[in-house]
Amino acid sequence: MTRLKIGVIGAGSISEAHLNAYLHNEEVEIYAICDLNEQRAKDKSAKYGASHYYTDYNDLLANPEIDAVSICTWNNTHAEIAISALNAGKHVLVEKPLCKTVEEAHRIQEAVEQSGKLLQVGFVRRYAPNTQILKQFIDNGELGTIYFAKATCLRRLGNPGGWFSDQERSGGGPLIDLGVHIIDICWYLMGMPKVVSVSGNTYNRLGNRSNVNNLSFYKAADYDASKNNVEDLANALIRFENGASLLVDVSFTLHAKKDELTVKLYGDKGGAEIEPELAIISEKYDTILNVQPQVDNLSFDFAAGFQNEINHFIDSCLERKTTLSPVQHGVEMMKILCGIYESSALGREVNW
Ligand SMILES: NC(=O)c1ccc[n+]([C@@H]2O[C@H](COP(=O)([O-])OP(=O)(O)OC[C@H]3O[C@@H](n4cnc5c(N)ncnc54)[C@H](O)[C@@H]3O)[C@@H](O)[C@H]2O)c1
């Protein structure tokens, strides 16, 4: 069997999830790893058996042996690396968010169209087993028309610092980092209706709260609390052409009693939750039913989500499947995220 040769660009925290999943796919050879930090690239290559390592992604892309790449770098580099990779004839799996701006998103889309190569956006929650189960129920009309969704991802203490809290490299705070996942999963399950307006608010009232003791939280590979110019809370109301609406709130830090992750969808025949755990709500014979599917993991299964995402990417590179998260969906998500930031800055609803 000939195996697809993969290069992973960016060897920080999330690259572990990509590399582990590639390792468990028989049709893949982990061929090269690149990071600005040479020691990190070298260590990861040794750990995952990659025969090549680089510190400049252009050198990795110049290697004609490589068929496809995962981009796991800071958000501000996604556009330039994705476009260079597509132009070098590689298929691309790019971590979320697709990039930082709508203009960059359009340039990536053009590069996909001109190169004829595949680009999959890392909307990993679409590939998670709980989402896939619920999608079958939705596709078979069990919820009817979904007219309202509500998604919350509140961290009471969880600004990861480093590049995440540096606007220039991240493009924003919890909205672009966490909001992208929960907005996307609602939008995907609602059938990706056309957005007509967004109204958003962002706040930076609490800072990163690096002063807090005795409570641990997720940190970037290069944690640094000295720079923080991103929002710590965002909320938004997104309206769709079919009359449906989506209400969302996300934070890096908030005076909340505990962290909260909830994703709920309401249709005219039934409802559903996928976070904190999968549940389907319906009515039969004048009785309300709360249905709990009997499955291994009712919540987001991190390892299975990434394995499915990577397997789907490889199947799509080999033209056996069509990606569930193509570049067009990444472009639409950038319009929503940037629309929310714009609405907040203007202090009014933004329409399109
Ligand atoms: N899907 C998910 O659930 C999920 C979770 C975490 C992060 N992410 C995304 O993954 C990306 C990386 O996040 P992370 O948590 O791994 O960050 P990280 O800071 O742990 O790692 C990023 C790595 O990229 C390297 N890097 C940056 N620019 C580079 C360049 N031009 N060339 C080569 N290497 C470069 C850095 O040196 C660092 O090692 C981000 O886009 C983030 O939004 C996705």
The ligand as a Tripos MOL2 file, in Angstrom:
@<TRIPOS>MOLECULE
LIG
   44    48     1     0     0
SMALL
NO_CHARGES

@<TRIPOS>ATOM
      1 N1         -9.4400   22.0660   17.3810 N.am      1 LIG1
      2 C1         -9.2030   22.3680   18.6310 C.2       1 LIG1
      3 O1         -9.9140   21.9330   19.5370 O.2       1 LIG1
      4 C2         -8.0200   23.2510   18.9630 C.ar      1 LIG1
      5 C3         -7.5090   23.2700   20.2720 C.ar      1 LIG1
      6 C4         -6.3970   24.0810   20.5210 C.ar      1 LIG1
      7 C5         -5.8590   24.8590   19.5170 C.ar      1 LIG1
      8 N2         -6.3900   24.8380   18.2670 N.ar      1 LIG1
      9 C6         -5.8200   25.6840   17.1730 C.3       1 LIG1
     10 O2         -4.5530   25.1390   16.8240 O.3       1 LIG1
     11 C7         -3.6250   26.1880   16.5150 C.3       1 LIG1
     12 C8         -2.4000   26.0370   17.4260 C.3       1 LIG1
     13 O3         -2.8040   26.1110   18.7900 O.3       1 LIG1
     14 P1         -1.9360   25.4250   19.9670 P.3       1 LIG1
     15 O4         -2.8190   25.3790   21.1540 O.co2     1 LIG1
     16 O5         -1.3010   24.1750   19.4710 O.co2     1 LIG1
     17 O6         -0.8240   26.5530   20.1630 O.3       1 LIG1
     18 P2          0.6510   26.3320   20.7550 P.3       1 LIG1
     19 O7          1.1380   27.6800   21.1340 O.co2     1 LIG1
     20 O8          0.6450   25.2460   21.7540 O.co2     1 LIG1
     21 O9          1.4870   25.8070   19.4740 O.3       1 LIG1
     22 C9          1.6580   26.5620   18.2940 C.3       1 LIG1
     23 C10         3.0070   26.1890   17.6940 C.3       1 LIG1
     24 O10         3.1000   26.7850   16.3890 O.3       1 LIG1
     25 C11         4.4480   27.2050   16.2150 C.3       1 LIG1
     26 N3          4.4690   28.2090   15.1300 N.ar      1 LIG1
     27 C12         3.8890   29.4270   15.1260 C.ar      1 LIG1
     28 N4          4.1000   30.0350   13.9390 N.ar      1 LIG1
     29 C13         4.8220   29.1690   13.1840 C.ar      1 LIG1
     30 C14         5.3480   29.2030   11.8570 C.ar      1 LIG1
     31 N5          5.1760   30.2710   11.0480 N.pl3     1 LIG1
     32 N6          6.0340   28.1250   11.4010 N.ar      1 LIG1
     33 C15         6.2230   27.0410   12.1960 C.ar      1 LIG1
     34 N7          5.7570   26.9450   13.4650 N.ar      1 LIG1
     35 C16         5.0500   27.9990   13.9420 C.ar      1 LIG1
     36 C17         4.8510   27.7330   17.5820 C.3       1 LIG1
     37 O11         6.2560   27.7970   17.7300 O.3       1 LIG1
     38 C18         4.1980   26.6940   18.5160 C.3       1 LIG1
     39 O12         5.0730   25.6250   18.7790 O.3       1 LIG1
     40 C19        -4.4080   27.4850   16.6890 C.3       1 LIG1
     41 O13        -4.8960   27.9110   15.4540 O.3       1 LIG1
     42 C20        -5.5690   27.1100   17.6020 C.3       1 LIG1
     43 O14        -6.7210   27.9100   17.4000 O.3       1 LIG1
     44 C21        -7.4440   24.0380   17.9670 C.ar      1 LIG1
@<TRIPOS>BOND
     1     1     2 1
     2     2     3 2
     3     2     4 1
     4     4     5 ar
     5     4    44 ar
     6     5     6 ar
     7     6     7 ar
     8     7     8 ar
     9     8     9 1
    10     8    44 ar
    11     9    10 1
    12     9    42 1
    13    10    11 1
    14    11    12 1
    15    11    40 1
    16    12    13 1
    17    13    14 1
    18    14    15 2
    19    14    16 1
    20    14    17 1
    21    17    18 1
    22    18    19 2
    23    18    20 1
    24    18    21 1
    25    21    22 1
    26    22    23 1
    27    23    24 1
    28    23    38 1
    29    24    25 1
    30    25    26 1
    31    25    36 1
    32    26    27 ar
    33    26    35 ar
    34    27    28 ar
    35    28    29 ar
    36    29    30 ar
    37    29    35 ar
    38    30    31 1
    39    30    32 ar
    40    32    33 ar
    41    33    34 ar
    42    34    35 ar
    43    36    37 1
    44    36    38 1
    45    38    39 1
    46    40    41 1
    47    40    42 1
    48    42    43 1
@<TRIPOS>SUBSTRUCTURE
     1 LIG1         1 GROUP 0 **** ****
